[in-house]
Amino acid sequence: MTFSEKLFKLRKEKGLSQEALAEKINTTRQAVSKWENGYGFPETEKLLMLGNIFEVSIDYLLKDTVIQSKENEKGYYVSKEMAEGYLLSQRKMSKYFSMGFSLLTISTIPYFVFKQDPILYVVLISMIAVLGIGVITAGFIEEDRYTTLKKEALIFDQQYLKELKVRYENIKRKFTALMVVGVCSIVAGGISFLLVKKEIVPSDVLMPYYPILIALIAVGVYILIRILAIVDAYRILVSNEEHINRLSNSLLKKVNKKLDNFL
């Protein structure tokens, strides 16, 4: 079976028209028609996309065989456009998450500022907390668009992968100082509450400064969540094999634990 015959067969099995398939791989209906009639082959990027769509290997598409070999390496091809879209999406998601958790932290401030007016501080706490939860929910919606990239083995253009690795190292160096600021901010705010809890410092002494201390913690939370999410997005792409192995091991441990509990 030739490439043209396989392409026609796979397209029909998926219930796709030539126009629909062309749209999925960013080409024209005429190009798909030409390939199905045996006039030429798609470029490498389009072949990888076709493999993803039909869930077959590139070898199966190109070789004159009927049965797909199970020994061929499988993976989800990620174009440069898709990878950049994912990184942009993760930046947006990190903004939602960091802002949302910061708002949840800040929501405790009205209690200390308006302690004498329970109705007022309850209303303000509820409003800020609901806003924080809403922002976090928006982050989950943004994250769901690219869940496949976090679960599958990925295939990249090698030149683009090298570029990603360089950017990943630069971003880690760039964000190191900011991460230190975030940690220090959380520690500076949190240690004061710890001193009060351990009764090392009287609560009356620090009480007037609680809103400022909570704000410091919120700033640290914002910085750390934002940075860690962005860095992790690059890590998932650049160190994909390591990420998949870690994910597989984690899932395996959960399954084994459930089996042990069941038995």
KOLSEMI-543932 format. One record per residue (C-alpha): z, x, y; residue number from 1; residue in three letters. Coordinates in Angstrom, 2 decimals. Example, Ala and Ser with C-alpha at 12.3 -4.5 7.8 and 13.67 -1.06 7.14 Angstrom:
((7.80, 12.30, -4.50), 1, 'Ala')
((7.14, 13.67, -1.06), 2, 'Ser')
REM end
This chain:
((0.00, 0.00, 0.00), 1, 'Met')
((-1.07, 1.48, 3.34), 2, 'Thr')
((0.90, 1.53, 6.59), 3, 'Phe')
((-1.21, -1.29, 8.02), 4, 'Ser')
((-0.58, -3.48, 4.96), 5, 'Glu')
((3.15, -2.75, 5.02), 6, 'Lys')
((3.42, -3.52, 8.72), 7, 'Leu')
((1.63, -6.85, 8.29), 8, 'Phe')
((3.78, -7.74, 5.25), 9, 'Lys')
((7.08, -6.79, 6.91), 10, 'Leu')
((6.20, -8.65, 10.11), 11, 'Arg')
((5.41, -11.81, 8.15), 12, 'Lys')
((8.61, -11.52, 6.12), 13, 'Glu')
((10.60, -11.33, 9.36), 14, 'Lys')
((8.73, -14.32, 10.75), 15, 'Gly')
((7.57, -12.40, 13.81), 16, 'Leu')
((4.32, -12.90, 15.65), 17, 'Ser')
((2.40, -9.88, 16.89), 18, 'Gln')
((3.53, -10.72, 20.42), 19, 'Glu')
((7.20, -10.92, 19.38), 20, 'Ala')
((7.04, -7.60, 17.52), 21, 'Leu')
((5.25, -5.96, 20.44), 22, 'Ala')
((8.00, -7.12, 22.80), 23, 'Glu')
((10.72, -5.68, 20.55), 24, 'Lys')
((9.18, -2.19, 20.57), 25, 'Ile')
((7.91, -2.23, 24.17), 26, 'Asn')
((4.19, -2.24, 23.45), 27, 'Thr')
((1.26, -4.67, 23.56), 28, 'Thr')
((0.03, -7.25, 21.07), 29, 'Arg')
((-3.30, -5.41, 20.98), 30, 'Gln')
((-1.53, -2.23, 19.81), 31, 'Ala')
((0.20, -4.08, 16.96), 32, 'Val')
((-3.08, -5.71, 15.99), 33, 'Ser')
((-4.81, -2.32, 15.97), 34, 'Lys')
((-2.14, -0.83, 13.68), 35, 'Trp')
((-2.31, -3.77, 11.28), 36, 'Glu')
((-6.08, -3.38, 11.06), 37, 'Asn')
((-5.78, 0.27, 10.09), 38, 'Gly')
((-6.76, 1.80, 13.41), 39, 'Tyr')
((-4.21, 4.54, 14.12), 40, 'Gly')
((-0.45, 4.81, 13.92), 41, 'Phe')
((2.41, 4.24, 16.38), 42, 'Pro')
((4.05, 7.24, 18.03), 43, 'Glu')
((7.29, 8.58, 16.55), 44, 'Thr')
((9.59, 6.55, 18.80), 45, 'Glu')
((7.80, 3.31, 17.92), 46, 'Lys')
((7.92, 4.17, 14.20), 47, 'Leu')
((11.68, 4.67, 14.42), 48, 'Leu')
((12.03, 1.33, 16.20), 49, 'Met')
((9.95, -0.37, 13.50), 50, 'Leu')
((12.19, 1.19, 10.86), 51, 'Gly')
((15.24, -0.26, 12.61), 52, 'Asn')
((13.70, -3.72, 12.95), 53, 'Ile')
((12.51, -3.97, 9.34), 54, 'Phe')
((15.41, -1.94, 7.89), 55, 'Glu')
((13.17, 0.52, 6.08), 56, 'Val')
((12.75, 4.28, 6.23), 57, 'Ser')
((9.99, 6.07, 8.11), 58, 'Ile')
((8.81, 7.65, 4.84), 59, 'Asp')
((8.35, 4.20, 3.35), 60, 'Tyr')
((6.25, 3.12, 6.32), 61, 'Leu')
((4.00, 6.17, 6.31), 62, 'Leu')
((3.59, 7.01, 2.63), 63, 'Lys')
((1.23, 5.00, 0.44), 64, 'Asp')
((4.02, 3.63, -1.77), 65, 'Thr')
((5.21, 0.13, -2.52), 66, 'Val')
((8.91, 0.71, -3.21), 67, 'Ile')
((11.16, 2.15, -0.57), 68, 'Gln')
((13.01, 5.26, -1.71), 69, 'Ser')
((16.78, 4.85, -1.46), 70, 'Lys')
((17.24, 8.58, -1.20), 71, 'Glu')
((15.75, 8.76, 2.28), 72, 'Asn')
((18.14, 9.32, 5.12), 73, 'Glu')
((18.99, 6.13, 6.93), 74, 'Lys')
((20.03, 5.72, 10.52), 75, 'Gly')
((19.73, 3.59, 13.59), 76, 'Tyr')
((17.27, 5.06, 16.06), 77, 'Tyr')
((18.58, 5.17, 19.63), 78, 'Val')
((16.01, 5.64, 22.37), 79, 'Ser')
((16.91, 7.41, 25.61), 80, 'Lys')
((16.78, 4.06, 27.43), 81, 'Glu')
((19.20, 2.47, 24.95), 82, 'Met')
((21.63, 5.41, 25.10), 83, 'Ala')
((21.64, 5.43, 28.89), 84, 'Glu')
((22.14, 1.66, 28.87), 85, 'Gly')
((25.11, 2.10, 26.53), 86, 'Tyr')
((26.68, 4.78, 28.73), 87, 'Leu')
((26.23, 2.62, 31.83), 88, 'Leu')
((27.72, -0.34, 29.98), 89, 'Ser')
((30.75, 1.73, 28.92), 90, 'Gln')
((31.31, 2.79, 32.53), 91, 'Arg')
((31.38, -0.87, 33.53), 92, 'Lys')
((33.63, -1.72, 30.60), 93, 'Met')
((36.03, 1.10, 31.50), 94, 'Ser')
((36.22, -0.25, 35.05), 95, 'Lys')
((37.14, -3.71, 33.77), 96, 'Tyr')
((39.73, -2.43, 31.30), 97, 'Phe')
((41.36, 0.02, 33.70), 98, 'Ser')
((41.49, -2.55, 36.49), 99, 'Met')
((42.79, -5.26, 34.15), 100, 'Gly')
((45.64, -3.20, 32.70), 101, 'Phe')
((46.52, -1.90, 36.16), 102, 'Ser')
((46.80, -5.49, 37.40), 103, 'Leu')
((49.06, -6.35, 34.47), 104, 'Leu')
((51.28, -3.41, 35.42), 105, 'Thr')
((51.30, -4.38, 39.11), 106, 'Ile')
((52.12, -8.01, 38.23), 107, 'Ser')
((55.78, -6.98, 37.81), 108, 'Thr')
((56.09, -5.90, 41.46), 109, 'Ile')
((56.63, -9.41, 42.95), 110, 'Pro')
((59.85, -9.71, 40.92), 111, 'Tyr')
((61.40, -6.79, 42.81), 112, 'Phe')
((59.92, -7.68, 46.21), 113, 'Val')
((60.76, -11.41, 46.14), 114, 'Phe')
((63.76, -11.34, 43.82), 115, 'Lys')
((65.60, -13.88, 45.96), 116, 'Gln')
((62.80, -16.43, 45.64), 117, 'Asp')
((62.19, -17.13, 41.90), 118, 'Pro')
((59.42, -19.69, 42.47), 119, 'Ile')
((57.42, -17.31, 44.66), 120, 'Leu')
((57.66, -14.31, 42.36), 121, 'Tyr')
((56.88, -16.38, 39.24), 122, 'Val')
((53.76, -17.78, 40.91), 123, 'Val')
((52.61, -14.34, 42.09), 124, 'Leu')
((53.31, -12.70, 38.72), 125, 'Ile')
((51.37, -15.44, 36.93), 126, 'Ser')
((48.39, -15.19, 39.30), 127, 'Met')
((48.13, -11.40, 39.07), 128, 'Ile')
((48.63, -11.39, 35.28), 129, 'Ala')
((45.99, -14.08, 34.72), 130, 'Val')
((43.58, -12.14, 36.93), 131, 'Leu')
((44.27, -8.98, 34.90), 132, 'Gly')
((43.66, -10.77, 31.59), 133, 'Ile')
((40.43, -12.25, 32.97), 134, 'Gly')
((39.18, -8.81, 33.99), 135, 'Val')
((40.05, -7.35, 30.57), 136, 'Ile')
((38.18, -10.21, 28.88), 137, 'Thr')
((35.11, -9.39, 30.97), 138, 'Ala')
((35.40, -5.82, 29.65), 139, 'Gly')
((35.31, -7.04, 26.04), 140, 'Phe')
((32.18, -9.10, 26.78), 141, 'Ile')
((30.50, -6.02, 28.26), 142, 'Glu')
((31.53, -3.88, 25.27), 143, 'Glu')
((30.12, -6.34, 22.68), 144, 'Asp')
((26.53, -5.63, 23.77), 145, 'Arg')
((26.43, -2.25, 22.04), 146, 'Tyr')
((28.76, -2.64, 19.04), 147, 'Thr')
((26.00, -1.46, 16.67), 148, 'Thr')
((26.08, 2.01, 18.21), 149, 'Leu')
((29.75, 2.31, 17.31), 150, 'Lys')
((29.31, 1.33, 13.67), 151, 'Lys')
((26.01, 2.90, 12.53), 152, 'Glu')
((24.79, 6.41, 11.89), 153, 'Ala')
((22.52, 7.21, 14.83), 154, 'Leu')
((19.21, 9.06, 15.14), 155, 'Ile')
((18.19, 10.65, 18.46), 156, 'Phe')
((15.35, 12.63, 19.87), 157, 'Asp')
((16.67, 16.18, 19.43), 158, 'Gln')
((15.82, 17.27, 22.98), 159, 'Gln')
((17.67, 14.30, 24.43), 160, 'Tyr')
((20.64, 14.94, 22.12), 161, 'Leu')
((20.90, 18.50, 23.45), 162, 'Lys')
((20.89, 17.10, 26.99), 163, 'Glu')
((23.66, 14.65, 26.05), 164, 'Leu')
((25.81, 17.45, 24.62), 165, 'Lys')
((25.55, 19.43, 27.86), 166, 'Val')
((26.49, 16.35, 29.91), 167, 'Arg')
((29.40, 15.64, 27.55), 168, 'Tyr')
((30.86, 19.11, 28.04), 169, 'Glu')
((30.39, 18.90, 31.82), 170, 'Asn')
((32.11, 15.52, 31.99), 171, 'Ile')
((35.08, 16.74, 29.95), 172, 'Lys')
((35.54, 19.69, 32.33), 173, 'Arg')
((35.08, 17.48, 35.40), 174, 'Lys')
((37.63, 14.89, 34.26), 175, 'Phe')
((40.33, 17.29, 33.03), 176, 'Thr')
((42.00, 17.57, 36.46), 177, 'Ala')
((41.85, 13.80, 36.96), 178, 'Leu')
((43.48, 13.22, 33.58), 179, 'Met')
((46.33, 15.51, 34.59), 180, 'Val')
((46.75, 13.47, 37.80), 181, 'Val')
((46.84, 10.25, 35.75), 182, 'Gly')
((49.45, 11.58, 33.33), 183, 'Val')
((51.61, 12.94, 36.17), 184, 'Cys')
((51.38, 9.61, 37.98), 185, 'Ser')
((52.61, 7.70, 34.91), 186, 'Ile')
((55.36, 10.23, 34.22), 187, 'Val')
((56.51, 10.21, 37.86), 188, 'Ala')
((56.83, 6.44, 37.85), 189, 'Gly')
((58.19, 6.07, 34.32), 190, 'Gly')
((60.81, 8.80, 34.40), 191, 'Ile')
((62.69, 7.03, 37.19), 192, 'Ser')
((63.09, 3.91, 35.05), 193, 'Phe')
((64.21, 6.12, 32.16), 194, 'Leu')
((66.89, 7.73, 34.34), 195, 'Leu')
((68.20, 4.29, 35.27), 196, 'Val')
((68.13, 3.10, 31.64), 197, 'Lys')
((70.10, 6.17, 30.53), 198, 'Lys')
((72.51, 5.51, 33.42), 199, 'Glu')
((71.88, 8.96, 34.84), 200, 'Ile')
((70.98, 7.42, 38.21), 201, 'Val')
((72.49, 4.12, 39.45), 202, 'Pro')
((69.94, 1.29, 39.54), 203, 'Ser')
((70.95, 0.41, 43.11), 204, 'Asp')
((69.72, 3.79, 44.30), 205, 'Val')
((66.19, 3.39, 42.91), 206, 'Leu')
((65.81, -0.38, 43.18), 207, 'Met')
((64.16, -0.30, 46.66), 208, 'Pro')
((61.56, 2.15, 45.28), 209, 'Tyr')
((60.65, 0.18, 42.16), 210, 'Tyr')
((57.44, -1.32, 43.66), 211, 'Pro')
((56.24, 2.18, 44.59), 212, 'Ile')
((57.10, 3.55, 41.15), 213, 'Leu')
((55.28, 0.69, 39.43), 214, 'Ile')
((52.27, 1.27, 41.68), 215, 'Ala')
((52.28, 4.94, 40.60), 216, 'Leu')
((52.24, 3.90, 36.94), 217, 'Ile')
((49.39, 1.45, 37.64), 218, 'Ala')
((47.35, 4.21, 39.29), 219, 'Val')
((47.92, 6.48, 36.30), 220, 'Gly')
((46.95, 3.71, 33.88), 221, 'Val')
((43.72, 3.08, 35.84), 222, 'Tyr')
((42.75, 6.76, 35.86), 223, 'Ile')
((43.48, 7.42, 32.17), 224, 'Leu')
((41.82, 4.30, 30.76), 225, 'Ile')
((38.75, 4.80, 32.95), 226, 'Arg')
((38.29, 8.45, 32.04), 227, 'Ile')
((39.10, 8.16, 28.33), 228, 'Leu')
((36.64, 5.27, 27.87), 229, 'Ala')
((33.80, 7.19, 29.56), 230, 'Ile')
((34.48, 10.39, 27.61), 231, 'Val')
((34.77, 8.45, 24.34), 232, 'Asp')
((31.37, 6.81, 24.97), 233, 'Ala')
((29.74, 10.25, 25.13), 234, 'Tyr')
((31.74, 11.41, 22.09), 235, 'Arg')
((30.47, 8.51, 19.96), 236, 'Ile')
((26.87, 9.51, 20.72), 237, 'Leu')
((27.22, 13.29, 20.60), 238, 'Val')
((29.63, 13.48, 17.63), 239, 'Ser')
((28.27, 10.43, 15.83), 240, 'Asn')
((28.61, 11.81, 12.29), 241, 'Glu')
((32.26, 12.70, 12.88), 242, 'Glu')
((32.87, 9.26, 14.43), 243, 'His')
((31.28, 7.42, 11.47), 244, 'Ile')
((33.27, 9.49, 8.95), 245, 'Asn')
((36.49, 8.76, 10.83), 246, 'Arg')
((35.62, 5.06, 10.98), 247, 'Leu')
((34.80, 5.00, 7.25), 248, 'Ser')
((38.06, 6.75, 6.37), 249, 'Asn')
((40.02, 4.35, 8.56), 250, 'Ser')
((38.42, 1.32, 6.91), 251, 'Leu')
((38.98, 2.81, 3.46), 252, 'Leu')
((42.67, 3.33, 4.19), 253, 'Lys')
((43.02, -0.28, 5.35), 254, 'Lys')
((41.31, -1.57, 2.20), 255, 'Val')
((43.49, 0.61, -0.04), 256, 'Asn')
((46.62, -0.54, 1.77), 257, 'Lys')
((45.67, -4.20, 1.29), 258, 'Lys')
((44.95, -3.56, -2.38), 259, 'Leu')
((48.30, -1.84, -2.82), 260, 'Asp')
((50.09, -4.77, -1.18), 261, 'Asn')
((48.17, -7.23, -3.33), 262, 'Phe')
((48.98, -5.38, -6.54), 263, 'Leu')
REM end
